[in-house]
């Protein structure tokens, strides 16, 4: 037993020794982004190598706020990402439940179409989607235009379908025998069992909405409806680029995501593992 524990300890030390350099390589750009956010614009392009923070972060943030109303853009990004995540998880869960537990004509065709849409890049559909939302529905510069078009996520549907397919059908059949209605089976039995998968999907969808740049840039032209990534993009002008403000904004955009991921990484890993095992 003692030799086994020593062998396990040595393997753990070797694993950490191998992963530590990779972690440093991954964290170094984030650290340099923070360092640059604390420096003036002329200091960022200094030939000297600077690895420690300076004292200009507050000034960079003030310039960022004066140029873009970044706090307002952050509020819009948070609101859009939260609403989109909740609605998209609910819709994809319902679609995944129907495809996993119900048998109907054309079911395989629907699954094949959903699989096919994953291969389509967003650039293929962005122009027709923009024409439909902005010109036909006249929803440009609204929260609806930011949230509704990307709600149905093909990957999320397949993700939830896999999760529901792994659940024992006898459990739901027993609930039906007891007279439980279908919507109650879905809400009170299926969704609680799929909680790890839903947590992982929620993190993925929140990140996708938080980092989305192209669609908010196209559909919103008013400064008061800009999301945070679009607001940062406005700092890059033809004759002037506020690098200090961009770095400060990037830090403010990255920090909440890192906190959320670190806090929920256990659920994320559990959900990914649950979706990969059948």
N, C-alpha and C positions, 0 to 999 in steps of 0.2 A: 504493500500500500504506500509506503514511504517513497519507494522508487517511482511509482506511478505519479504521485503528487509532484515530485521533483521534475519528472519528465514533462508533466503538464505545465509547470511553472516556467521551465525553459522554453517550451513552445510559445507560451504567452509572451515571454520577454522577446523572443525572436520575431514574433508577429508585430509587436509594438515597435520594435526597432526598425522593421521594414516599412511600417505604415507612417511612422513619425516624419520621415523626409517628405513623403507624399502629402501629408497634412500641411507641412510648412510651405511646400510649393503651391498648394491650393489657397492657403491663407495669406501668402505674401502679397498678391495683387490687392486683396481687400485692405490689408494694412497700408499699402502705399496709397490707395484711394483715400483713406482716412488722413494720412500724412499730407497729401496734396490739398485736401479740403481745409487744412489749417494754415496754408501758405498763401501769400499774395500771388497774383498772376505772373509777375516777373520772377518770383522765386521758384515756380513750378518748372520753368525752363532754364533754371540755373545749371551751369555745367557741373556744379558740385553735387555729390551724391548725398542726399539727406534721407535718413531713415527714421528720424524722430519728429513728432508733431511740433508745430510752431504755435503761434498765438493768434492767428488771423481767422479762425473759424467763425466767430461771431460777426466779423465784418463781412466775410463772404456770404453768410446767411442773410444779413441785412440787405446786401446788394441783390441777392437772389429774390428775396421777398419784394423788394422795390420794383424789380424788373418783371416779375411773373405772378405775384400773389400766390406764392408756392403753398402756403398754408391752406388757402381755399382749394387749390388743385389737389392737395393731399386729402382733404375732406371728401372731395368728389371721388377720388380713386378708392378710398376706403369704403364709401357708400356703395359704389358700383360693384366693387369686388365682393363685398358681403352679400348684397342682394343677388348678384349673379350666381355666387356659389350656392346659396341656399336653394334658389329656384332650379338651378341646373342639376344639383344632386337629387332633388325631388323628382324632376321630370325624367332624368336618366334612370332613376330607381324604378319608377313606374314602367318605363319602357322595357328595362331589363327583366322585371318581374313578369310582364306579359310574354316576352320572348322565351323565358325560361320555363314557365309553368303552364302556359296555355297552348293548345294545339289548334291551329286554324289554317285555312287554305291560304297558301302563299307565304307561310311563315319562313320557309327556307329562302324564298326570294327576297323578303324584307331583310333578313340577316345578311344575305349576299350584297344587297345594296348598301347597307350600313358599312360593311367591310370595304366596299369599293370607295365610299366617300372618304375613308381615312387616307387613301392614296392621293387624293386631290389636294394640291397645294392651295392655300388661301388666296393666292394671287389669281387663280383661275376664276373664282367666284366673287372677288371683291368688287369688280366693276358692276356686274348685274345686281349684286346686293345693294350697292350704293345707289344705283338708279331706282331700284324698287323702294328703298327706305326713304331717300331724300326727295325724289321726284314724284313717285306715285303716292306714297303715304304721307309725304311732307312732314317727316319726323326729325329732320336735321336739327341739331342743337338741342336735343332733349335727352333725358335720362332713358327713355324707352329705346331710343336708337342705340344707346351704348350697351344696354343690358339684353334686350330681347333677341336680336339677330343671332348672336352666338350661343343662345341658351341650349339648344339641342346638340349635345356633344357625343359623337359616334363612339369615341374611345370609352367614354363614361358608360354608355349603354352596354357595350360589350363587357366592360369591367363588372358592372352590376349583374349582368346576365350570368356571367361565370360564377359569381358569388351565390346567387340564388339557385343555380343548377346544382351546386354542391350540397345544398341543404336536403335533409331526408324528406321525401314526399309524404311518407306516412304521418309525419307531424301535422302537415296541413290537412291531410285527409281526416285525421282524427278530429281536428278542429271543425271541419265541415260536418262531420257526423254529429258533433255536439251542437250544431246549429249556428256556429259563428259565421257571420257574413264575410264576403270576400274582402271588402275594404278593411274590416277589422283584422282579418288574417294578415293582410299586407302591413298594416300600420302597427299592430300590437305583437306580431310574432316574427314576421320576416325581417322588418327593418331593424329591430333590436338585435337579431342574430347577425345581421350584416353591418353592424356598427363599425368594426375595424376597417372593412372595405370602404364604407362611406367616409370615414375619417381620412383615409389615404386619398380617395377621390376628391374630397373637399380641399385638401392641401394642393393637389395638382391643379384644380380649377381656379382656386384663389390665386396661385402663382401665375397662371395663364392670364387671368384678368388683370392682375396687378402690373404685369410686364407688357401688356398689350399696347402697342404704339400705333400701328398702321391704321386700324379701324377708327379709333378715337380721333386721329389726325384728319382723316377724310370726312367723317360725319359731323364734326363740330368745328365751326369756324369762329365762334364767339369766345373771347378771352375768358369769360365767366364760366364756360363749360369745359375748359381744358382739364384733362387728367394730368397727374404729376409727370409721367414720362413725356407727354406732349409739351408741357410747360418747360421742362428742361431743354427740349429741342429748340425752343424759341431763343435760347441764349446763344445759339450758333448763328451769327449774322454774316453778311458778306464782307464786312470790313472789321468786325469786332467779335471776339469770342470770349465770353466770361468763364474762363476755365476754373477759377476758384469757386464761382457760384455753381457750376456744373458738378464739381467734385463734392461740394457741400450738399447739394440736392441728391446726388447719387448715394451719399452716406445715409441721408434721411430716408431714402427709398429702400436701401438694403437692410438697415438695422431691424425694422419690424419683421421682415421676412425671416431673417436669421433667428430672431427670438421665437417666432411662431414655429419654425421648423425644429429648433432644439427642444422646445417644450412638447411638441407633438411627434417627435421622431419615433417613439415607441409605437404609437398607433399607425404611423406611416409604414414602418417596416412590417408590422403585423398584418396590415391590410394588403401590402404587396405580396407577402408570403401566402396569405389566404387565397389570393386570386391566382397564384401560380401553382397551387397544389389541388389536384382533383383525384 
